[in-house]
Amino acid sequence: MKKLFPSAAEALKGVVKDGQLLAVGGFGLCGIPEALIDALRDSQVKNLTVISNNAGVDGFGLGKLLETRQIKKMISSYVGENKEFERQYLAGELELEFTPQGTLAEKLRAGGAGIPAFFTKTGVGTQVAEGKELREFDGETYVMERSLVPDVALVKAHVADKSGNLRFNLTARNFNPAAAMAGKICIVEVEKVVEVGELAPDDIHLPGIYVHRIVLNANPEKRIEKRTITEKAGV
């Protein structure tokens, strides 16, 4: 099956629709599928529920979809870098399912593994546990969390072969493998495409069975979220 598409727009065609549940890889601005996000904005699909650790920043990453009001709900763990996110949420224009970071990762991992729900101590006694089933194990209280199985996963990898086997780059791996495994359809944006067999088996981080479509973005912007410079005496 041919998996390589000529553009991000072509890779999304016939897949993304109004009202879908999407998972988007990345952590802050590290490892985000920026070309796919731009193409999603240009597709004008709306009323999306988006699973992502955070929502980019103003004017970049998922922040672009907030500006165009294509997202109706975020399932996230950190939302402190985006003023438009804050404005929409406080104004009641954006729904938010606030989820502890480890729980969010496990909800995606469980979804990809075919596990419908799991129990965790994280969130017990807080608003996170409100309305959820509680159960006692060995004298400790746990809250049941449902796994996440998004309609579409948009992820970023460094290298793909033409069968969709992926290699991620250092910390840019973050939520990407879990999102890819959980999605019913996975579309991956990569910086390099190689022939099948060029990636050594031990160098493959995610097998191509999880990947349905690939798009090449050889020169991503790669923004730095925060740059801190320490001045040294005598320099």
C-alpha positions as CSV (number, residue, x, y, z in Angstrom):
1,M,0.0,0.0,0.0
2,K,1.4,3.4,-1.0
3,K,1.7,5.5,2.2
4,L,3.7,8.5,0.9
5,F,1.6,11.6,0.0
6,P,2.9,14.6,-2.0
7,S,1.7,17.2,0.6
8,A,0.1,17.6,4.0
9,A,-3.2,18.7,2.4
10,E,-3.3,15.5,0.3
11,A,-2.5,13.4,3.3
12,L,-5.5,14.8,5.2
13,K,-7.9,14.6,2.2
14,G,-10.8,12.3,2.8
15,V,-9.7,11.6,6.4
16,V,-10.4,14.7,8.5
17,K,-14.0,15.7,9.1
18,D,-16.1,18.0,11.3
19,G,-16.6,16.9,14.9
20,Q,-13.7,14.3,15.0
21,L,-11.6,13.4,18.0
22,L,-7.9,14.0,17.1
23,A,-4.7,13.3,18.8
24,V,-1.7,15.5,18.0
25,G,1.8,14.6,19.1
26,G,4.3,17.0,20.6
27,F,5.3,18.5,23.9
28,G,5.3,22.3,23.9
29,L,6.8,23.1,20.5
30,C,9.0,20.0,20.4
31,G,8.0,17.3,18.0
32,I,4.8,18.9,16.7
33,P,3.5,18.1,13.2
34,E,3.5,21.7,12.1
35,A,2.8,21.1,8.4
36,L,-0.1,18.8,9.2
37,I,-1.5,21.4,11.6
38,D,-1.3,24.1,8.9
39,A,-3.1,21.8,6.5
40,L,-5.7,21.0,9.1
41,R,-6.3,24.7,9.5
42,D,-6.6,25.2,5.8
43,S,-9.1,22.3,5.5
44,Q,-11.5,24.4,7.6
45,V,-12.9,21.4,9.5
46,K,-14.5,22.5,12.7
47,N,-15.9,21.4,16.1
48,L,-12.8,19.3,16.8
49,T,-11.9,17.7,20.1
50,V,-8.1,17.6,20.2
51,I,-6.0,15.5,22.5
52,S,-2.6,17.1,23.1
53,N,-0.3,17.7,26.0
54,N,-0.8,21.4,25.4
55,A,-2.1,23.7,22.7
56,G,1.0,25.2,21.2
57,V,1.5,29.0,21.6
58,D,-0.2,32.0,20.2
59,G,0.1,31.9,16.4
60,F,2.0,28.6,16.1
61,G,1.1,24.9,16.4
62,L,-2.4,24.2,17.7
63,G,-2.6,27.9,18.6
64,K,-3.4,28.5,14.9
65,L,-6.5,26.2,15.2
66,L,-7.7,28.1,18.3
67,E,-7.4,31.4,16.4
68,T,-9.6,30.0,13.7
69,R,-12.1,28.5,16.2
70,Q,-11.8,25.0,14.8
71,I,-11.3,23.4,18.2
72,K,-14.3,23.1,20.5
73,K,-12.6,21.1,23.2
74,M,-9.1,20.3,24.4
75,I,-8.0,17.2,26.3
76,S,-4.7,18.5,27.8
77,S,-2.4,18.5,30.8
78,Y,-0.7,21.9,30.4
79,V,-2.2,25.0,29.0
80,G,-0.1,27.9,30.4
81,E,1.7,29.2,27.3
82,N,-1.3,30.2,25.2
83,K,-3.1,33.5,25.9
84,E,-5.8,32.8,23.3
85,F,-6.5,29.4,25.0
86,E,-6.8,31.2,28.3
87,R,-9.1,33.8,26.9
88,Q,-11.4,31.3,25.2
89,Y,-11.6,29.0,28.2
90,L,-12.3,31.8,30.7
91,A,-15.0,33.2,28.4
92,G,-16.7,29.8,28.1
93,E,-15.9,29.5,24.4
94,L,-13.6,26.4,24.8
95,E,-14.2,23.2,26.7
96,L,-11.3,21.7,28.6
97,E,-10.8,18.2,30.0
98,F,-7.8,18.8,32.3
99,T,-5.9,15.6,32.6
100,P,-2.7,14.8,34.6
101,Q,0.2,14.4,32.3
102,G,1.0,10.8,33.2
103,T,-2.6,9.9,33.0
104,L,-2.9,11.5,29.6
105,A,0.0,9.4,28.3
106,E,-1.5,6.2,29.7
107,K,-4.9,7.0,28.3
108,L,-3.3,7.1,24.8
109,R,-1.1,4.1,25.4
110,A,-4.0,2.0,26.7
111,G,-6.1,3.0,23.7
112,G,-3.4,1.8,21.4
113,A,-3.1,-1.5,23.3
114,G,-6.8,-2.2,23.2
115,I,-7.3,-1.6,26.9
116,P,-10.6,0.2,27.5
117,A,-9.9,1.6,31.0
118,F,-7.5,1.4,33.8
119,F,-7.2,2.4,37.5
120,T,-4.8,5.0,38.9
121,K,-4.2,6.8,42.2
122,T,-3.5,10.1,40.4
123,G,-6.3,12.6,40.9
124,V,-8.1,10.8,43.7
125,G,-9.6,13.4,46.0
126,T,-9.5,16.1,43.4
127,Q,-11.7,17.5,40.7
128,V,-10.1,15.1,38.3
129,A,-11.9,12.2,39.9
130,E,-15.4,13.8,40.0
131,G,-18.0,11.7,38.3
132,K,-15.6,8.8,37.8
133,E,-15.7,5.3,39.3
134,L,-13.6,4.8,42.4
135,R,-12.4,1.4,43.6
136,E,-10.3,0.1,46.4
137,F,-7.2,-2.1,45.9
138,D,-5.1,-3.3,48.8
139,G,-6.5,-0.6,51.0
140,E,-5.8,2.2,48.6
141,T,-8.4,4.2,46.5
142,Y,-8.0,4.4,42.8
143,V,-10.0,6.3,40.1
144,M,-11.0,4.6,36.8
145,E,-9.8,6.4,33.6
146,R,-11.2,5.6,30.2
147,S,-8.6,5.1,27.4
148,L,-8.5,7.4,24.4
149,V,-9.0,6.1,20.8
150,P,-8.9,9.2,18.5
151,D,-10.4,9.1,15.0
152,V,-7.1,10.5,13.6
153,A,-3.6,10.9,15.0
154,L,-1.3,13.5,13.6
155,V,2.3,12.9,14.6
156,K,5.9,14.0,13.9
157,A,8.9,11.7,13.4
158,H,12.4,12.4,12.1
159,V,12.7,9.6,9.6
160,A,10.3,7.2,7.9
161,D,10.8,4.4,5.4
162,K,8.2,3.9,2.7
163,S,6.5,1.3,4.8
164,G,5.9,3.8,7.6
165,N,8.5,2.5,10.1
166,L,9.5,5.5,12.2
167,R,12.5,6.8,14.0
168,F,12.1,9.8,16.3
169,N,14.7,12.4,17.3
170,L,15.6,12.4,21.0
171,T,13.0,14.2,23.1
172,A,10.9,15.0,20.0
173,R,9.6,11.4,20.5
174,N,7.5,12.5,23.6
175,F,3.8,11.8,23.0
176,N,4.1,10.9,19.3
177,P,4.4,7.1,19.6
178,A,1.5,6.9,22.0
179,A,-0.7,9.1,19.8
180,A,0.3,7.1,16.7
181,M,-0.6,3.8,18.2
182,A,-4.0,5.1,19.6
183,G,-5.3,6.6,16.4
184,K,-7.6,4.7,14.2
185,I,-5.8,6.5,11.3
186,C,-2.3,7.8,11.8
187,I,-0.8,10.4,9.6
188,V,2.9,11.2,10.1
189,E,5.0,14.1,9.1
190,V,8.8,13.4,8.7
191,E,11.9,15.3,7.8
192,K,13.4,12.4,5.8
193,V,12.0,9.4,3.9
194,V,14.2,6.4,3.1
195,E,13.8,3.1,1.3
196,V,12.5,0.1,3.1
197,G,15.5,-1.7,4.7
198,E,17.6,1.4,5.2
199,L,16.5,1.6,8.9
200,A,18.1,-1.1,10.9
201,P,15.5,-3.1,12.8
202,D,16.9,-2.0,16.2
203,D,16.8,1.6,15.0
204,I,13.0,1.6,14.5
205,H,11.1,3.2,17.3
206,L,7.6,2.5,15.9
207,P,6.7,-0.1,13.3
208,G,4.9,0.9,10.2
209,I,1.8,-1.2,10.9
210,Y,0.6,1.8,12.9
211,V,1.2,4.3,10.1
212,H,-1.3,4.9,7.3
213,R,0.0,8.0,5.6
214,I,3.3,9.8,5.4
215,V,4.2,13.4,4.3
216,L,7.6,14.9,3.9
217,N,8.4,18.2,5.5
218,A,12.2,18.4,5.1
219,N,12.6,21.9,6.5
220,P,10.3,22.4,9.6
221,E,10.5,25.7,11.5
222,K,11.6,24.1,14.8
223,R,10.9,27.0,17.1
224,I,12.4,27.2,20.6
225,E,9.7,27.8,23.2
226,K,11.9,29.6,25.7
227,R,15.6,30.5,25.4
228,T,17.5,31.1,28.6
229,I,21.0,32.6,28.4
230,T,23.3,32.6,31.4
231,E,25.9,35.4,31.4
232,K,29.3,34.3,32.7
233,A,31.7,36.6,34.5
234,G,34.5,37.9,32.2
235,V,32.7,37.0,29.0
